[in-house]
Amino acid sequence: YVRIDRKRKFLGSIFLRALGMKTNEEILRIFYQVERITLRDSEFYWNVSEGLVDRKLSHEIKKGDDVLVAAHRRITEPLYKEILKAKVTQAHVSLADLEGAYTVGDLVNRQTGEVLLEANKPLTAEIWAALPEAGITGVDVFFPERDDTGVILSRTLDKDAIRSNREALIEIYRKLRPGDPPTLETATALFNGMF
């Protein structure tokens, strides 16, 4: 929550939207470390990034025939640097390695246009299994339990019914000036005057 003018308490996400962040995806990308998971031949590959540090993967990380990191071994900072030095771009992972992952953006079936999973929702084994059939070849994920930001922002976005900058400005105006009828112009002027 944020408190504005020591009067009213608002969800932090409403304040972020009033500042100009439009979508849940935009907010998640700013506050969480986003990882790219690629799907190829019904297998999952984690695009190498700092998010691998301190993880234990089910599969070994190899460069040709050389094993850089053994399966179920913690990837330390020096091992991560070795992976980068070897120019390995993807690490083979299992569903167990992806436990606790949430989507950053909406997952949309490429054939039907149906939304399989909205942004900021946990990816289950059933959803992972449905992705290749839906024509999805890559997913941006974040791990709220393991991220420094924690689960607070993710849970706040779940509670937030406001979906646009305009709605957020009007909501803030409505609570700060309960007697006045809100318009976008007056709400914007009040918010810009305060911040």
C-alpha positions, -999 to +999 in steps of 0.1 A: +000+000+000+009+037-004-005+065+016-012+098-002-015+130+017-016+111+050-053+106+043-061+076+021-044+042+016-041+029-020-028-003-034+008+004-046-001-008-081-027+019-084-001+045-077+023+029-102-004+030-129-011+067-121+026+073-126+023+059-161+029+021-159+001+007-181+000-031-177+007-058-152+034-070-175+052-036-175+051-034-137+064-070-134+093-064-158+104-034-138+104-050-104+112-087-110+141-105-127+125-119-158+138-152-173+131-166-208+122-202-211+123-216-247+103-246-258+118-269-284+107-305-293+086-307-261+117-299-240+124-268-219+155-246-221+164-217-198+181-189-217+213-184-197+211-154-174+221-144-138+188-161-127+206-195-129+230-186-101+223-205-069+200-230-087+204-267-090+192-280-123+180-315-131+201-317-162+238-311-167+250-281-186+273-291-214+294-275-241+299-302-267+310-332-247+324-312-218+302-311-187+304-275-172+279-281-144+268-316-132+231-324-127+218-314-093+249-293-085+244-257-073+255-231-100+278-208-082+290-174-094+323-189-108+304-217-125+281-192-141+311-172-154+324-205-169+291-210-186+293-175-201+329-180-211+320-212-229+293-192-248+265-216-237+232-198-244+206-223-231+204-248-203+181-278-205+157-278-176+128-300-163+094-290-150+108-295-114+134-267-122+105-244-132+084-249-101+073-216-086+074-198-120+048-171-128+040-156-162+051-121-169+027-116-198-005-132-210+000-166-227-022-166-258-029-196-280-015-187-314-041-206-334-073-196-315-064-164-298-076-178-265-058-166-234-044-198-217-031-179-187-031-143-177+000-124-166+011-129-129-003-164-126+016-195-116+025-219-144+013-255-136+024-287-152-008-287-172-001-253-186+035-262-195+022-293-213-004-272-233+021-247-245+036-266-275+001-275-288-009-238-285+021-228-308+040-210-280+077-214-283+089-192-255+076-178-222+089-150-200+087-160-163+096-147-129+100-165-096+084-143-068+095-166-040+131-164-050+133-128-061+144-099-038+111-082-045+092-112-030+056-121-034+042-087-022+040-070-056+026-101-073-002-104-047-009-067-049-015-070-086-039-099-080-060-077-057-059-047-081-091-043-102-078-011-119-063-018-153-054+016-168-037+049-161-069+068-165-088+045-140-060+049-115-060+087-117-098+088-112-096+063-083-070+084-065-091+116-071-123+099-060-107+090-026-089+122-020-118+145-030-149+124-022-174+152-027-162+163-062-173+145-094-141+131-109-130+140-145-098+129-161-086+165-163-092+173-127-077+140-116-046+145-137-042+180-124-045+169-088-020+141-093+005+162-112+002+189-086+010+165-058+039+147-075 
